[in-house]
Amino acid sequence: MTRILGMDIFNGSREDFYSRLDRSLKAKSAPILIATVNPEILLLAKRDPSYKKILDSADLRVCDGIGVKLAALLLGRELCRLTGREILNWLLDQAAKNKYRLLIVLKKSGLLNQETLNACLHGKYPELDFGVQTLSPSEKAGGSSAQIVITTFGAPEQEMWISANRDSFTNSSILIGVGGALDVLCGSLPNPPAKLSKFGLEWLWRVVIQPKRWRRIVNAVLVFPIVFTINVISNKLRYEKN
């Protein structure tokens, strides 16, 4: 693990990550909670101990965000970047191919509605066996025997919701929040240009198409590097003092 702002981040390879998910699905083991971590999430966890506790309880915290990857490089560590969109595509492929039942928990009043989602997934994955629940982050999950549970609330609500409802999914192997990844997959949000994605600049695209997110971008691009630098210097001074 690589520790950034007090949070341990998975530093294995892409192959290691998907191999672990595959083993969990085949073994039908206890649910694995996956958290995709970006700079904004790390800042929020640093400010909110209850949210940090939830993230600490996740089985896998993966690097989703170029800022986290760059921070790790400054610490001399290499992190594999695993975005919510990439993991979502892998899960959908595996579910369709291996007949895993999937539950998607849509955010009530979100960009994507159930009708659009159904048409999208039936078109892209005709063999996919899935159910949909449309809820607010404060509502409890309905019953489900799904092996894969995907939520779309966005951070921090999706991790908080999964933590609160984890005991409801005793038959599940994987629990994950993917934010707006399904919105992009089903066309409710436009795909970022390939060149921006290649260099980890999806955040720039999101602020262009959703200007109201500018505060979140400021946190990720300006506040996070400052807080990270202060944290590194503080830890170094503490180590030298001891």
C-alpha positions in Angstrom: 0.0 0.0 0.0 1.0 3.6 -0.6 0.0 6.1 2.1 -1.2 9.5 1.0 -2.8 12.0 3.5 -3.2 9.2 6.0 -5.0 6.9 3.5 -3.6 3.6 2.2 -3.9 3.2 -1.5 -3.7 0.0 -3.5 -0.3 -0.1 -5.3 -0.5 -3.4 -7.1 -0.8 -3.9 -10.8 -3.9 -3.7 -13.0 -3.7 -7.4 -13.4 -3.5 -8.0 -9.6 -6.6 -5.8 -9.1 -8.8 -7.5 -11.6 -7.5 -10.9 -10.6 -8.7 -10.3 -7.0 -12.1 -9.2 -8.2 -12.3 -12.3 -10.4 -11.4 -14.6 -7.5 -14.0 -12.9 -5.3 -16.8 -13.3 -7.9 -15.9 -17.0 -8.5 -15.6 -17.8 -4.8 -18.8 -16.0 -3.9 -16.9 -14.6 -0.9 -17.9 -11.9 1.5 -18.5 -8.5 -0.3 -15.4 -6.5 -1.3 -16.0 -2.8 -1.0 -14.0 -0.8 -3.6 -13.4 2.9 -3.2 -12.0 4.9 -6.1 -9.9 7.7 -4.5 -9.2 11.1 -6.0 -7.7 14.3 -4.5 -11.1 15.6 -3.4 -12.0 12.4 -1.6 -8.6 12.5 0.2 -9.2 16.1 1.3 -12.7 15.3 2.5 -11.5 12.2 4.5 -8.9 14.4 6.1 -11.5 16.9 7.3 -14.2 14.3 8.2 -13.1 11.4 10.5 -16.4 9.6 10.0 -15.9 9.5 6.3 -12.3 8.5 6.7 -13.4 5.6 8.9 -15.7 4.4 6.1 -12.9 4.6 3.5 -10.6 2.8 5.9 -13.1 0.0 6.0 -13.0 -0.5 2.2 -11.2 -3.6 1.1 -9.6 -1.9 -1.9 -8.9 1.8 -2.3 -7.6 2.5 -5.8 -6.1 5.5 -7.4 -8.7 7.4 -9.5 -7.3 10.8 -10.3 -4.1 12.0 -11.8 -3.4 14.1 -8.6 -3.2 11.0 -6.5 -0.9 9.3 -9.0 1.4 12.4 -9.1 1.5 12.6 -5.3 2.6 9.0 -5.1 5.4 9.7 -7.7 6.6 12.5 -5.5 6.9 9.9 -2.7 8.8 7.6 -5.0 5.9 5.2 -5.5 4.1 4.1 -8.7 0.3 3.7 -8.5 -1.8 2.1 -11.2 -4.6 4.5 -12.1 -8.0 2.6 -12.1 -10.9 4.9 -12.9 -14.5 4.3 -12.1 -15.3 4.2 -15.8 -12.7 1.5 -16.5 -13.8 -0.7 -13.5 -17.4 -0.3 -14.5 -16.7 -1.5 -18.0 -14.8 -4.5 -16.7 -17.6 -5.4 -14.3 -20.3 -5.1 -17.0 -18.2 -7.3 -19.4 -17.7 -9.9 -16.7 -21.3 -9.9 -15.6 -22.6 -10.4 -19.1 -20.1 -13.1 -20.0 -20.4 -15.1 -16.7 -24.1 -14.5 -16.0 -23.4 -12.6 -12.8 -26.5 -10.8 -11.6 -26.0 -7.1 -11.1 -27.8 -4.4 -9.2 -27.5 -0.7 -10.1 -28.6 1.8 -7.6 -29.4 5.0 -9.4 -29.4 8.4 -7.7 -32.9 9.8 -7.5 -33.1 13.1 -9.5 -29.8 12.2 -11.1 -28.9 12.8 -14.7 -29.6 9.2 -15.7 -33.1 7.7 -15.3 -34.1 4.1 -15.3 -35.7 4.0 -18.7 -32.5 5.4 -20.3 -30.3 3.0 -18.4 -32.4 0.0 -19.3 -32.3 0.9 -23.0 -28.5 1.6 -22.8 -27.5 -1.6 -21.1 -29.9 -3.9 -23.1 -28.4 -2.4 -26.2 -24.7 -2.7 -25.2 -25.0 -5.9 -23.1 -28.0 -8.0 -24.4 -27.0 -10.9 -22.1 -26.7 -8.8 -19.0 -28.9 -9.8 -16.0 -29.5 -6.7 -14.0 -31.9 -4.9 -11.7 -32.3 -1.2 -10.9 -33.3 0.6 -7.7 -33.7 4.4 -7.8 -33.0 5.8 -4.4 -31.8 8.9 -2.6 -28.6 8.5 -0.5 -30.7 8.5 2.7 -32.9 5.6 1.6 -32.3 2.0 2.5 -31.6 -0.7 -0.2 -34.3 -3.1 -1.2 -33.8 -6.8 -1.2 -31.4 -8.1 -3.9 -29.4 -11.3 -4.6 -27.1 -9.5 -7.0 -23.4 -10.6 -7.0 -22.3 -7.1 -8.1 -23.7 -3.9 -6.6 -23.0 -0.5 -8.3 -24.1 2.9 -7.0 -24.1 6.2 -8.8 -24.5 8.7 -5.9 -21.0 10.2 -6.2 -18.6 10.8 -3.3 -19.0 10.9 -0.4 -22.6 9.7 -0.5 -22.0 6.5 -2.4 -19.4 5.2 0.0 -21.5 6.2 3.0 -24.6 4.5 1.4 -22.7 1.3 0.7 -21.3 1.2 4.3 -24.8 1.7 5.8 -26.3 -1.0 3.5 -23.4 -3.5 3.4 -25.2 -6.0 5.5 -28.1 -6.1 3.1 -25.9 -7.6 0.4 -24.9 -10.9 1.9 -24.9 -12.6 -1.5 -22.8 -10.0 -3.2 -19.1 -10.2 -4.0 -18.4 -6.7 -5.1 -19.8 -3.3 -3.9 -18.6 -0.1 -5.7 -19.7 3.5 -6.3 -18.9 4.7 -9.8 -20.1 8.3 -9.6 -20.9 9.6 -13.1 -19.4 6.7 -15.0 -22.8 5.3 -16.0 -23.9 8.8 -17.1 -21.0 8.8 -19.5 -21.6 5.2 -20.7 -25.2 5.9 -21.4 -24.8 9.3 -23.0 -26.2 11.5 -20.2 -22.8 13.1 -20.0 -20.5 13.4 -23.1 -17.3 11.4 -23.2 -14.1 13.4 -22.5 -11.8 13.8 -25.5 -9.4 10.9 -25.8 -6.3 13.1 -25.4 -7.6 14.6 -22.2 -8.3 11.1 -20.8 -4.8 9.9 -21.8 -3.2 12.6 -19.7 -5.6 12.3 -16.8 -7.3 15.6 -17.5 -10.9 14.4 -17.4 -11.5 17.0 -14.6 -10.9 19.8 -17.1 -13.5 18.4 -19.3 -16.0 18.1 -16.5 -15.6 21.7 -15.5 -16.2 22.8 -19.1 -19.4 20.9 -19.4 -20.5 21.3 -15.7 -19.2 24.8 -14.6 -20.9 24.4 -11.2 -18.2 21.9 -10.3 -15.5 24.6 -10.3 -15.2 24.5 -6.5 -14.4 20.8 -6.6 -11.8 21.4 -9.3 -10.2 24.1 -7.2 -9.9 21.6 -4.3 -8.4 18.9 -6.6 -6.0 21.1 -8.5 -4.9 23.8 -6.0 -5.9 22.8 -2.4 -4.8 19.2 -2.6 -1.1 19.9 -3.7 -0.8 22.5 -0.9 -2.2 20.2 1.8 -0.2 17.2 0.5 3.1 19.3 0.5 2.4 20.5 4.1 1.6 16.9 5.2 4.9 15.6 3.7 7.0 18.3 5.3 5.2 17.8 8.6 5.8 14.1 8.6 9.5 14.6 7.7 10.0 17.0 10.5 8.2 14.7 13.0 10.5 11.8 11.8 13.6 13.9 12.2 12.6 15.1 15.6 12.1 11.5 16.8 
